Amino acid sequence: MANSGVPRASAQMVRLTADEFEGLARSFAIQRSSEELSWAWVNPPHSASAFPPPVGYLASSQMAVRPPARLSQAAHPQGESVLIEELHSEPDDPALLPAPPTLTLDTLRLHIAFSQTYRTPVLILLGNSAADSWRAWGTSEASAYIQQCAGMSGGAQHPPNIVTQAEHPVLGGPCCILHPCNTAEVLAQMLDASKLEREGKGQAR
């Protein structure tokens, strides 16, 4: 698997200082600013708090992704049997065939922020469900998307508790955060899966 060049922690969670993280992150953002999945460095919001302000974070451009919850339902054996039954009951006249359902894509943005607790970068998934009035993804949907990317890139599956809900290290508010031990592997799988999907769309045209 190609090295993604992302500032990241290994399985041993190499510790960084906030300044080291910012330097690596800014360099990465410059290198990837013109790519289809681009990244930008975002400075932290101004805070009047007496505590040291948080370091900024990396933000990806917005992606359109297949809804992970619906994908997992479609792969269920019961769902497969229903699909098989529908295929066997299709009319002979192609004009009478129903139009294929339109798949509404969810949106996903990725943040890479510095964890003051672990002293290492953490990956944050900010997804929204198009089919549910753009409701924010929960941990089950974020975990399902990670498993989906692992499958597309040929990587190993991850434990179901790989994603937890926690406060955004910079912006506050609840978000889905990947366990720091898995940041490097999972992000590489996401980038590989995104590239494969874009190449597949290009060939389909």
C-alpha positions in Angstrom: 0.0 0.0 0.0 1.4 3.4 -0.9 2.5 5.8 1.8 -0.2 8.4 2.1 2.2 11.0 3.6 -0.4 11.9 6.2 1.0 13.1 9.6 0.0 10.1 11.6 0.7 7.8 14.6 2.0 4.3 14.1 0.6 1.2 16.0 3.0 2.3 18.8 1.4 5.8 18.8 4.6 7.9 18.3 4.1 11.1 20.4 4.4 14.5 18.8 4.4 18.0 20.2 1.7 20.4 19.1 4.3 22.4 17.1 5.6 19.2 15.3 2.0 18.2 14.4 1.3 21.7 13.0 4.4 21.7 10.9 3.7 18.3 9.4 0.0 19.1 8.9 0.7 22.4 7.1 3.2 20.7 4.8 0.8 17.9 4.0 -2.0 20.5 3.2 0.2 22.3 0.8 1.1 19.1 -1.0 -2.5 17.9 -1.3 -4.2 21.3 -1.9 -4.7 20.7 -5.6 -5.9 17.1 -5.6 -9.4 15.9 -6.0 -9.6 15.0 -2.3 -7.9 18.1 -1.1 -6.8 19.1 2.4 -6.5 22.5 4.1 -5.0 23.7 7.4 -7.6 25.4 9.6 -6.5 27.7 12.4 -8.3 27.2 15.7 -11.1 29.6 16.6 -10.2 32.5 18.9 -10.7 31.7 22.6 -10.8 34.0 25.6 -10.0 31.0 27.8 -7.1 31.2 30.2 -5.9 27.9 29.0 -3.5 27.6 26.0 -5.6 27.6 22.8 -5.8 24.4 20.9 -3.7 23.8 17.8 -5.5 24.0 14.5 -6.5 20.9 12.4 -6.5 19.5 8.9 -9.8 19.4 7.0 -10.5 17.5 3.9 -12.8 18.6 1.1 -16.3 17.2 1.2 -16.8 13.7 -0.3 -20.0 12.1 -1.5 -20.1 8.5 -0.3 -22.5 5.6 -0.4 -24.6 5.4 2.8 -22.8 2.8 4.9 -25.9 1.7 6.9 -27.9 0.9 3.7 -24.9 -1.0 2.3 -24.8 -3.2 5.3 -28.5 -3.9 5.1 -28.2 -4.8 1.4 -25.5 -7.3 2.2 -27.8 -9.1 4.7 -28.8 -12.6 3.6 -32.5 -11.7 4.0 -32.0 -8.7 1.7 -30.3 -10.9 -0.9 -33.2 -13.3 -0.9 -35.7 -10.5 -1.5 -33.6 -9.2 -4.4 -33.4 -12.7 -5.9 -37.2 -13.1 -5.7 -37.7 -9.7 -7.4 -35.3 -10.6 -10.2 -37.2 -13.9 -10.8 -40.5 -12.1 -11.0 -39.5 -9.5 -13.6 -41.8 -9.1 -16.6 -40.7 -10.3 -20.0 -41.3 -6.9 -21.6 -38.3 -4.6 -20.8 -40.6 -1.6 -21.0 -42.5 -2.8 -18.0 -39.4 -3.0 -15.8 -39.3 -0.6 -12.9 -36.7 2.1 -13.0 -33.7 1.3 -10.9 -33.7 3.1 -7.5 -31.7 6.3 -7.2 -29.0 6.1 -4.6 -28.8 9.3 -2.6 -25.2 9.8 -1.5 -24.2 10.9 2.0 -21.6 13.5 2.6 -18.4 13.0 4.6 -15.7 15.3 5.7 -12.5 14.2 7.5 -10.6 16.2 10.1 -7.2 15.3 11.5 -6.7 17.0 14.9 -4.1 16.9 17.6 -5.1 15.0 20.7 -3.6 16.7 23.8 -4.4 13.5 25.8 -2.6 11.0 23.5 -0.1 13.6 22.1 -0.8 12.3 18.6 -3.1 12.9 15.6 -6.6 11.6 15.6 -8.9 11.1 12.7 -12.5 12.5 12.9 -15.3 11.5 10.6 -18.1 14.1 10.1 -20.7 12.3 8.0 -24.3 13.3 7.3 -27.1 11.1 6.1 -29.0 12.3 3.0 -31.9 10.0 3.6 -32.5 11.2 7.1 -32.6 15.0 6.7 -28.8 15.2 6.8 -28.6 13.8 10.3 -25.1 13.5 11.6 -23.6 10.0 11.4 -23.4 8.0 14.6 -20.6 5.7 15.6 -22.3 2.7 13.9 -22.4 4.4 10.5 -18.8 5.7 10.9 -17.7 2.2 11.8 -19.6 0.7 8.9 -17.9 3.1 6.5 -14.5 2.2 7.8 -15.2 -1.5 7.3 -16.5 -0.7 3.8 -13.2 1.0 2.9 -11.2 -1.8 4.4 -13.0 -4.3 2.2 -12.5 -2.2 -1.0 -8.8 -1.7 -0.4 -8.2 -5.4 0.5 -7.3 -4.6 4.1 -8.2 -6.5 7.3 -11.5 -5.8 9.0 -11.5 -3.7 12.2 -13.1 -4.3 15.6 -16.6 -2.7 15.9 -15.5 -0.4 18.7 -12.9 1.3 16.6 -14.9 4.5 16.6 -16.1 6.3 19.7 -18.2 9.5 20.2 -16.2 12.2 21.8 -15.8 16.0 21.8 -14.0 17.5 18.9 -10.5 18.5 20.2 -10.7 21.9 18.5 -14.3 22.8 17.7 -16.0 21.1 20.6 -19.3 19.3 20.1 -19.8 15.6 19.6 -18.1 13.8 16.7 -17.0 10.3 15.7 -13.3 9.8 16.5 -11.2 6.9 15.4 -9.0 5.3 18.1 -5.5 6.8 17.7 -3.8 3.4 17.3 -5.7 2.9 14.0 -5.3 6.3 12.4 -2.6 5.5 9.9 -4.0 2.2 8.7 -7.6 3.4 8.4 -6.8 6.7 6.7 -4.7 4.9 4.1 -7.6 2.5 3.4 -10.0 5.4 3.1 -7.7 7.1 0.5 -7.3 3.9 -1.4 -11.0 3.2 -1.4 -11.8 6.7 -2.6 -9.2 6.4 -5.4 -10.7 3.0 -6.5 -14.2 4.4 -6.5 -13.2 7.5 -8.6 -11.3 5.3 -11.1 -14.4 3.0 -11.3 -16.7 5.9 -12.1 -14.2 7.1 -14.8 -14.2 3.7 -16.4 -18.0 3.5 -16.3 -18.2 6.6 -18.4 
